Amino acid sequence: MGYEIERKFLVNGEYKSFAFKQYRIQQGYLSVSKENVVRVRVRDDKGFLTIKSGAVKDRFTRYEWEYEIPLADADEMLRLCAQGVIDKTRYLVKAGAHTLEVDEFYGDNEGLVFAEVELTHENEAFTPPSWLGKEVTGDIRYYNAYLSQHPYKKW
Amino acid sequence: MGYEIERKFLVNGEYKSFAFKQYRIQQGYLSVSKENVVRVRVRDDKGFLTIKSGAVKDRFTRYEWEYEIPLADADEMLRLCAQGVIDKTRYLVKAGAHTLEVDEFYGDNEGLVFAEVELTHENEAFTPPSWLGKEVTGDIRYYNAYLSQHPYKKW
């Protein structure tokens, strides 16, 4: 069992030169409903299955479970995903005590870049660096599950 | 990746005295759609997450993946399942070269007992023992996912 507290920001400035790590990510959705999201992800050469429950703990928090699965299974599940598959590079960038995940999207979501920061509690201080723009925490248009069905190029 | 070829039969006679093993099973559904079923199961003291794809390989076969997960995770997912949770005992019974799984249901599905046999290929011979009744392979009313929403006592 895990809890997730995240804030999300659009990205306006240069960030790639600050990145200390990057991954290629492809992900699709086995289920998207009010109750939960079931996601399959290939991150570089590893497969993952993730369940995000719609059951909300508080404003920024929901239940989440993630399991590593064989890459061949994840690849096959991606091929069976009925909806669009998200393709992106994730850059990890330090910002003070925090690590930001900056996602640059490809394909039908090309042109979209946003950053997420995971906090350990809801009232934790976080000062956005200058290259972050508008906060979009909680805006469903920036959920990957939404983007897989309503890609950025069609907004 | 795995494939599953199953035939299912109602149970008319005595089978418990033939059982060589039994499990208590509770299971719920994170997703039920045309595309796939995502199931969480607690079998005795183990947790499992299973994905059954709706993508059909041939008449008796569909894709299926199963992963063991921590019991505490599975218990928590069961509590978050919006639909009814299936509660049953599974008895394993030998029938010639095959092993039958006989499910006796409790709660809202009390009174229902059916047996499944897994075959290695579609044309494999299987002679049902005398305590098996009508074949119900492919009848969606006997799918556990259906029973969780439409329990047997309300048929």
Interface residues (C-beta under 8 A of the other chain):
Chain A: M1 L30 S31 S33 E35 N36 V38 L49 I51 S53 A55 Y63 W65 Y67 I69 A72 D73 E76 M77 L80 C81 A82
Chain B: M1 L30 S31 S33 E35 N36 V38 L49 I51 S53 A55 Y63 W65 Y67 I69 A72 D73 E76 M77 L80 C81 A82
